[in-house]
Amino acid sequence: MEEELKCPVCGSLFREPIILPCSHNVCLPCARTIAVQTPDGEQHLPQPLLHPRGSGLPAGAAAAPPPDHDAAAGPACSGGGGSTAGGLGGGAGGGGDHADKLSLYSETDSGYGSYTPSLKSPNGVRVLPMVPAPPGSSAAAARGAACSSLSSSSSSITCPQCHRSASLDHRGLRGFQRNRLLEAIVQRYQLGRGAVQGASAAPAVAICQLCDRTPPEPAATLCEQCDVLYCAACQLKCHPSRGPFAKHRLVQPPPPPAPAEATSVSPGAAQGAPSGGGGCKSPGGAGAGAAGGVAARKFPTCPEHEMENYSMYCVSCRTPVCYLCLEEGRHGKHEVKPLGAMWKQHKAQLSQALNGVSDKAKEAKEFLVQLKNILQQIQENGLDYEACLVAQCDALVDALTRQKAKLLTKVTKEREHKLKMVWDQINHCTLKLRQSTGLMEYCLEVIKENDPAGFLQGHVPGSEWAELSSRRSRAEVYVGKETLCTIDGLHFNSTYNARVKAFNSSGVGPYSKTVVLQTSDVAWFTFDPNSGHRDIILSNDNQTATCSSYDDRVVLGTAAFSKGVHYWELHVDRYDNHPDPAFGVARASVVKDMMLGKDDKAWAMYVDNNRSWFMHCNSHTNRTEGGVCKGATVGVLLDLNKHTLTFFINGQQQGPTAFSHVDGVFMPALSLNRNVQVTLHTGLEVPTNLGQPKLSVN
């Protein structure tokens, strides 16, 4: 429980504890020692608080202890000690006061350096020594002056446990609440501990200050330079007698104080706290007590003359000497100066060096801030550049993907176009080859005719060779038990005179008598699956057509017309999303992957649900109101006698005569996409309002 009742600064039991904003507790006197003031505030401190350290003080000041300590750290120095103190402080005059102020300012204006006269509490928190009270003033007046100085300046206090800082208002440290409950607990604990110690008091023993054992081992040696007590094990481990420690002087630890003397020492002095103003202080800065509960140390003495104190400073050897060293020793002919003057000179030099280090610390702090800003800027810029790079790469990948798709589409279309052109040429050449072959066979048969009348009857004039070459004239004869055969390529509503002969494995028989062949009055045909585009889908014995593509595709009929009057109809079975089917006639070499009528090989009417247009060579003419829908019927009238082409919708003529001067060989044609399905009706009579003369072909 004792550890929880100790102040984290001085290591002693709490005295007048106050509660910091972080909920930790600290003694009020210790809070004054760790409160930090700005340099501007320090320049306005009261003159008594800026009294030079080490200067001679009146007897009244030495007799009045500081209000934050229960008792003085030790008795006032007398004899030689007093003269030494006077030589160190009073002999300095105004120069010492200026050096002390310079040291105080240089240590506090950077925020990095530590105060030169500061000591360390048992737990490592750096504190400032208590400022002596001005002559003739009471403890309350000194405490009020300290509080007023803290409240009038810009001050802050840092918690020694969590290291959180808090600014002081105009009330100073009195603005924090006092922990009365903790103070009462400490008082009751002290009363209980005093009763136990009075019942069984054991002699105090100096213990090792670096030992990690519990309890610590008794101290075996004391280093005068380090001012630390060591046990035998810690001395071998932490302070070996070699290297930089070879010149340190190790002495026996001081004996423990008598019981009566120990009770007269305050808890602050027992823990090694600096005295208020009456304690002796050597130039080295050692305090009145070396360790908890030990007597005051003697002043450093000359190693060659142990009974003599240092009084002068050898400039050549840069070491303090006694008067016997000057008279009898090796320093007799060296340059020497007063010890107090050299102390002030070195202190002033150290203060100047500390100012330089403080300036460098400020510059380093500013440079660190700049580096941190640069680091943050680098991180932000890196993230921005990374995001920009990712966005640009993504955009580039998207652009490449789109361009790839475009190029692939273009290559696909170009490939299909080339394939279509080659297939069209193949179909065209095949058709011409079939026509030429039929014509050659017909000529051979005519040449074989020996009868003059028969030859002249079968001879075709020169004007009709072109028409004969444009139709398939090769007869396909059925071989078998039946005696029926079919001849393709004949004109409708025409009469043919022919002779036939039979053949078998034995040879060829003679010609028969003349046979008269009468063709049908009207044309019967279907859609041609061989000449249509491969996206065209035919059904119902090639009489119903639709398409698998959203683009317009062309399909032709199986019949070709060069003479006569012909009429056929197309019934719309399905009509979705208002497409534009086209109806008309075309040459065998028409382009089949676009709408009918966009090239010079087709004559067509394309129609939607509201109106229609005539189109040839991609030229649109004669817009006419009235469209088609599901269930509508489109009629096509091709009059090769008058060389005209007319269209009908639901029995009514659609506009004027669509095209005139139509001459040559034509095939029924249709273009549609997947939104349309039509059925072809052939073998129909020509409308009665138009006359149709009968054509005879010999």
HUWOLIN-V349664 format. One line per field, one symbol per residue. phi: phi as a letter, one per 40 degrees, with the letter a starting at -180 (. if undefined). psi: psi as a letter, one per 40 degrees, with the letter a starting at -180 (. if undefined). burial: + if it has 16 or more other ideal C-beta (glycine too) atoms within 10 Angstrom, else -. A space follows every 10 residues. Layout:
phi = ???
psi = ???
burial = ???
This chain:
phi = .ccccbcccc gccdbfcbbc dcgcbacccc cccbcbbcdc cccbccdccc cccgccbccc ccccccccbc accacccagd ccccccccbc ccgccccccc cccccccbcc gbcbccccbb cdcgccbccc ccccdgbccc cccccccccc ccbcbabbcc bbgccbcccc cgcccccccc cccccccccc cccccccccb cbccbcbccb cccbcccccb abccccfbcb cccccccbac cagcccccbb bcccccccdc ccccccdccc cgccccaccc bcccgcccbc acgccccccd bcccbccbcc bbbccccfac bccccccbcc cccccbbccc cccccccccc cccccccccc cccccccccc ccccdccccc cccccccccc cccccccccc cccccccccc cccccccccc cccccccccc cccccccccc cccccccccc cdcccccccb cccbcccccc bcbccbbcbi ccbbabbcgc ccfbbbbabb abaaccibcc ccccbcbbcc cbcbabcccc ccccccbbaf fgbbbaacbc ccbbbbccbb bbagbbaabb cccaabgfcb cbbibacccc cbbacchcbc bababbabcb aabcaafgbc afcbchbbac gcbbbbbbbc ccfbbbbbbf gbccgcccbb fcahbbbdba babccbbbbc bbgcccdccb cbccbbbb
psi = dddeeihede eiihhfiihi deeiiiiddd dddehhiidd dddeiiddef hhheihiidd dddhiieeid iidiiiiibd dddddddddd edaddddddd dddddddeed ediihdeiih ideehhiiih hiiiheiidd dddddddddd deihiihhhe defhihihae eadeeiihgd dddddddddd dddddddddg hihihhihee heihiiiiid ihhdddfihi iddddddegi fibdedeihh iiiiiiiidd ddeehidddd efiiideeii hideeiadhd iheiihiiih ihddgdehih dihhddefii iiddddddae edeihiiidd dddddddddd dddddddddd dddddddddd dddddddddd dddddddddd dddddddddd dddddddddd dddddddddd dddddddddd dddddddddd dddddddehd hddddddeih ideeddddee ihehhhhhha difiihhiei iifihhhiii iiiaedahii iaihhhhhii dihhiaihed eiieehhiif ffehiaieie ihihiiieih heiahihiih hhdhhiffag ihiaiiidfi hefiiheeae eihihiiaed iiiihhffhh ighhihaiah eihhihhhge defihiiihf ehhgaahdii fhiahiiiih hiaeeihihh hafiiiideh ihihhhh.
burial = ----++++++ ++++++++-+ ----++++++ +++++++-+- ++--+--+++ +++++++--- ++-++++++- ++++-++--- +--++-+++- ++--++--++ ++++++++++ ----++--+- ++--+-++++ ++++--+--- -++-+++-++ +-+-+-++++ +------+-- -++--+--+- -++-++--+- ---------- ---+-+++++ +-------++ ++++--++++ +--++--++- ---------+ --++--+--- -+--++++++ ++++++++++ +++--+++++ +++++++-++ -+------++ ++++-----+ +++-++--+- +----+--++ -+++--++-- +--++--+-- +--------- ---------- ---------- ---------- ---------- ---------- ---+------ +---+--++- -+------+- -------+-- -------+-+ +++-+----- ------+-++ ++++----+- ---------- +--------- -++-++++-- +++-++++-- -++++++--- -+++++++++ +--+++++++ ++--+---++ ++++++++-+ +++++++++- +++++++--- -+++++---- ---+--++-- -+++++++++ ---++++++- --+++--++- -+--++++++ ++++++++++ -+---+---- -+------
